[in-house]
Amino acid sequence: MKSFTFGIIGGGIIGLATAWRIQQKYPDIRVCVFEKESQVGQHQSSHNSGVLHAGLYYLPGSLKARLAVSGIRQMRDFCAEHGIAHENCGKLVVAISEEELPRLRELLNRGIANGLTGLRWLSHEEMKEIEPHVAGIAAVHVPEEGIADYPSVCLKLQQLIETNGGEVLTGTEVQQILQDGNGWRINDRPVDYLINCAGLYSDRILRLAGESRTTRIIPFRGEYFLLQPSAQHLVKNLIYPVPDPQFPFLGVHFTRMIHGGVECGPNAVLATHREGYTKRDFSFSDLSNTLSFPGFWKFLSRYPSMATYEIKRSLNRTEFCRSLQRLVPEVQEKDLLPGTAGVRAQAMRTDGTLLQDFEYVKRQNALHLINAPSPGATASLAIADYLIEKISEDF
C-alpha cells in the first residue's frame, strides 16, 4: 500500500480533516490535497459564524444528527489538544410568540433524542438570567454549543498532514480529471483514489470526473453586521430564533465571536458568484449555471414570499434591524456596522428540493461529497471518519 495515493480535491476543513484521518488510519498510504487558493480554508471554512453546533436541529437518526453530535465533541477535543481558541459558551434558542412554542418543544425533544446533554427549557425569567436583554416567552438552553477558530483548525490540519508526509498543493486548481486504469489523473498527477470535498464546486468536480449532475450547487450569500462596541453588552453569547421548518436556514441570530465582537445575521440571498462575498461580485458562468437550472425556478415558486423578503432585507438596513429586534429589542440601526459575508454551497435537486442532509456519491475508487452544509465545519472530523468508513469498503 505504500505506493497507493489518495487525491483529495478541496483544501477546506472537511477535505483537510479527511486527509488527516486517512493518514491516521492508513499510515503507509500517501495523501495529496489539491486546493486552488493560495491558502487552505478560504471559503466556507472561514466565511462562517464560527459556531460549534451541537445537533439540536436535526432529525433524530439522520446522518447529520449523528455526525453533528459526534463532531462537536471531536472538534472541542482537537482544539483543546492543539491549543486552538474555542469556548463552550452555550446558546439560547428563543421562541418569540405562542405559535413558536410547539416548534421549540420539538427542538428540545430532538436534542434529547440526539444525545445532547444539559438541555433546559427556560421561562422568560430564566432566559433573562442568561441573556438579560433578550426578548421572547421561552427558550431552550444548549450548554454544549460554543464558538471556535475554524481558520486556525484548517492551518493546524495542514501542518499535521505535511508533518506526516502528505502534500497540500495550494494554488492548484483542478481543471482536468481523467480515469487512468483503475485510478485517476488529477491535472497531471496520478492518484489511486479520488475524494471530492470541493464544497462550492463539488458539482463541477463531479462533472469533471465524468458523472452526470443530478443535483446542482446553488450559492446563497449570508450577510452579517457587527454590533458597535457600545452595543456589544446586549449579547452575552449566542442567541438564535426558532427556525422556520420549511426553510433550511436558521434565521438571523447573534454570535459572540471567538476573538471578540458580536456578529448578527445572516440573511440568505442568491449569490451571483460562487465566491460572491459582496453584492458587487459577479460571475456570468455562475449566474447562468443557476438560472439555467430548472430546480432553481421550482424552488422560487415554492418560496416566493421568503425569497422576496430576503432580498428586501439585504437592501434595507432598517428591515434587517427589525429582524434583529425580535430577539434583542434594544438593538438600534445605529448600532450596526458592516460585517462579513459567507456563501453557502446549497445542493438542490431538479425538482427544487434542497438537500438537507450530508450526501455523497460513491463510485469505483472515487467518493464525491456533494452536500455538506452547516454543521459541516463543526462535524468535519466526524464527516471525515464517515467518509473513510465508506472508502474502507473498497479495501
N, C-alpha and C positions, 0 to 999 in steps of 0.2 A: 504493500500500500504506500510505500514511501514516494513512489512516482505519481500517485494519484493527486489531482488538484481540483479543489472546488473554486469556481469562479462566482463571486457574489457581486451582483450589479446593484449599486446603491450604497453610498457611504453615510447613510443616515443611521440613527440609533438602532434600528432593527437589523439592518444589514451588518453593522459592526458587531452587534450582540451575537448574531448568528455565526459570523466568522470566528469570534472568540469561543463560543460554545463548541463549535466543531473542533477547534484546537484542544479544548479540554477533554472532549470525548474521544477524539482520534488524534493523539499527539504526533503520529507519524505522517499524517496527511497534510498536504500543503493547502493554504488558502490564499486567494488573491482577490482583493476588493477593488472594484472599478468605480471611481467617483468623478463626475465631470467637473465639480467645483475645485477650487484651489485648496479648500479645507473641508474637512468632514462636517456633517451635521448642519448644513447651511440652510435647509428649508424647513420642513415640518418639525424636525428635531429641535430646532432653536426658535422657530416662529410659533411658539405656543405659550400658554399661560403659566407653564412651569408647575402645574398641579400634579400631585400624586393622587390619582383616582383609585378609590378602594373597591369599586364594584357594586355600588348601591343601585345603579340604574338598570342593570342588565338582567334579562330574563333568566331565572334560575335554570341551570342545566345547559345554557348556551355556552359556546366556546368563549365568547367574550367575557362572560361572568367568571368562568373558571380561570382564565388567564389573567384577568384583572386582579382577582384576589391573591392568586399566587404571585403575580408580577409585582404588586406594590411591596410585598414583603421582601422579595428578592432585590428590588431596587433600593429599598431602605438599607438592606444589609450591604449591598455593593457600595453605596455612598458612604456608609459608616466605615467599611473596611479600607476604602481608598481616600478618605479624608475629603469627600466632596460635600459641599454645603447642601443641607437638607434639614427639614424640620417637620415633625408631626404636630401641626398646629390645630388640626380639626376644622370641620366645616359645618355650617348650618344650611339646611335646605328648608326654605321658608314658604309656607302657604299664606297667601295674601287674603284670600276670600274663602268662604264656606265651600264653594264648589271645588276648590283645590284640595280639600281635606281628604276625600277618598283616594285621590292620586298620591298624596303624601303618605297615607297609610299603606298603600300598595308599595311605595318605595321602601318603607320601613320593613315590610314583610319580605320583599326581595332581598334586601341587605341581610336580613337574618338568615334566609334560605341559602344565601351565597356564602355564609360563614363569617360575616363581619362581626367583630366583637365591640362591645361597649356602646352600641346604638341606643339612643334615647329619644323618646317622644317628649317634646318640651311645650309647655304652655307659653302664653305671651310673656308672663312674668319671668319664667325660667329662661326664655330666649334672651331677655334683656340683661340677664346676669352675664351672658357670654358676649353678646353684641349689643351694647347699650343703646345704639342709635338705629337699630333695625326695626322695620315695620312688620306687620303680619299678625296672624292669630294663633299660629302653631308652627313648630319646626321639628325637624329631625336633626339631632346632633350626630355627626360621623367623626369620632375621635381618631380613627386611623388615617384619615386623609391629611395631606400636607403639601409641602412645596419642595422643589429640588432644582438644582442647577444642571439641567439636561445638556447644555453645550459642554460642560466640563465632563459629564459622563461620556460623551462622544469622544472627546480628546483622550480620556483615560483608556477607553476601549481600543482606540487606535494604537496607543502606546503598548498596551498588553499584547495586541495582535503582532505588532512588529517585534517586540521583545521575544515572542515565541517563534519568530522566524517567518511570520506571514508578511504579505505585501499589501499595502494600501496605496493604490495608484490614484492619487489626486490629479486633477487636471486632465482626466482621461475620459472623454465622452464616448459612450458605446454607440457606434454608428453601424456596425455590422455584426450579425450573429449567424454563423453557418454550422450546420451539422458536419462533424468531422469523424467519420466512422461511428463508434459508439459514444463519442464525446462531442465537444463543441469547439468552435473557434470564435472567440470574442475579439473583435477587431483582428489583430494578427496573433493573438495569444491562444494557444491550445489549452483547454481545460477538460476535465473528465465529467464534471457535474456542474450544471448551471443553476444558480439560485437568483431569482428576480426579486429584489427588495427595493425597487426603484421608486416607490411612493407615487409622486405626482406623474411619473412617466411609466408606471407599471404596465399600463395597457399598450403603450408603444413598444416596450421591450418584448411583451408577449407577441406582438405582431412581427417584430424583427426576428423572433425565434420561429416564425412560421405558423403561428396559431391564429385562428380567427378570433376576433374580439366580440364575445357575446355581451360584454359589459364595456362601458366607456368611463374614463375618469373625467368627471365634471368638476372644475375647480371653483370652490366657493371661498371668497375672501372674508375674513373676520376682522373687523376694525375695532381698535381699542382706544380708549382715552386713559390718561393718567390723572389722578387726583393731585391738585395743588398741595404742597406741603402743609399749608394751613388747614386743609380739609382731611388729611390722612387719619386724624384721630377718630373719624366717623366709622372706620372699619378696622377691626382688630385682626381678623384673619381671613376666612373665606366665607362669603355669603352668596348662596345660589337660590334661584327660584325653583318652583316645581315645574319641570319641563312639560311642554306640550307633547303628548304621546304620539301625535300624528307626524311630528317633525323630528329629524334626527339630531337637531342641535339643542344645546342645553339652555339657551336664552342668555340674556345679558346678566352678568354677575360681577362680584367684587373679589379681587385676588390680591392678597399681600404677597409681594414678590420676595424671593429669597435674598436678594441683595439690596432690599429697601424699596420703598414706594408702594403704591396701591394702584393696580390696573383695574379698569372697568370696561366691560364689553364681553364678548363681541356681538356684533350683528352678523348676518350671513347674506352676502350678495354675490351674484355671479362675478367671477374674476375673468377679465378679458385676456389674461395671460396666466399660464400655469405658475409663473413666478411673479404674479401681479400684486405686489405688496402696497402699491399706491393706486389711486384712481387713474393716474396717467399711464400706467403700464399697459401696453397693448401688444398683442401678437395676432397677426392675421390668421396664421395657421391654427393657433389655439382656439381662437374665437370661432373660426369656421368649423373646427372639429366639434365644438359644442352645438352650434346652430344647425349643422347638417345631421345631427343625431336625433332620430325620431323620439327616443326616450326623453330627451330634454323637453320637448314640446308637450309630451304627455304628462310629464312632471308638473310643468307650469299650469296645465289645465286642471290638475288636481288641487293645486295650492295657489290660486291667483291672488287671493287677498293677502296671504302671507308674503308672497314674492313682492307684491306692490308695497306692503308696509316696510319690508326690509330695505327696499330702495329709498323710500321716503325717509326712513331713519338714518340711512347713510348720508343723505344730502342735507339733513336738518338736525343741527346740534341740539336744538330745543326739544325735538321729539326724542332724540337719544337720551337726553337728560330726564325726560318724563319716565322713560322705561327704568332708569336707574332709581328714580324717586319712589317707585313702587316698593323697592326693597329698603332704601335708606332715604326717607323724605327730606332730610336736611341738606342733601347734596344740591348745589345750585349750579347753573350753567357756567358761572364764572369760576367754579372750582375745577373745571375740566381743561386739561392740557392735551394737545395732540399726542397720541401714543403710537404704538407699533401696529402691525397687522400680520396676520398669518393667512396662508392659503391651505384649505383642507382638500385633500385628494379624495373626493367622494365618488365611489363607484356606483354606476347607475345601469340598470338593465334597459333593454329596448322597450319595455312596457312602461318605463318611467319609475319603476320601483327603485328606491335607494337601498343598497346593500347595507344592512345594519351590523352584521357580524363579520368577524375576520373570515376571509375566504381565500382559497388558493386553488391553483390548477396544477396537477401533477402529471408529468409525462416521463418517458424513459430518460433517465439521467437529467431530469430538469424539474424544478419546482418554482412556480410563479406565485408569489404572494400578491393577489390582485386587490385586496381591500384590507387596510389596517388603520381604521380611523381611531379617534380617541376611544380608549386609553392606550393608543399604540406606544407612546413613549414610556408611560408607567409600566406597561406589561411587556416591554421589549425583550427582557431576558426570558420571561416565560414563553413569549411567542417563539423565540429562538429555540428553546427546548422542544416546543411542539413541532416546529419545522424539522428539527433533527430526528424526532420520532418518526416522522413521515419518510424522511430520507433514509433512515436506517432500515426501513422495509426492503430497500433495494440491495442491502449488503448481507 
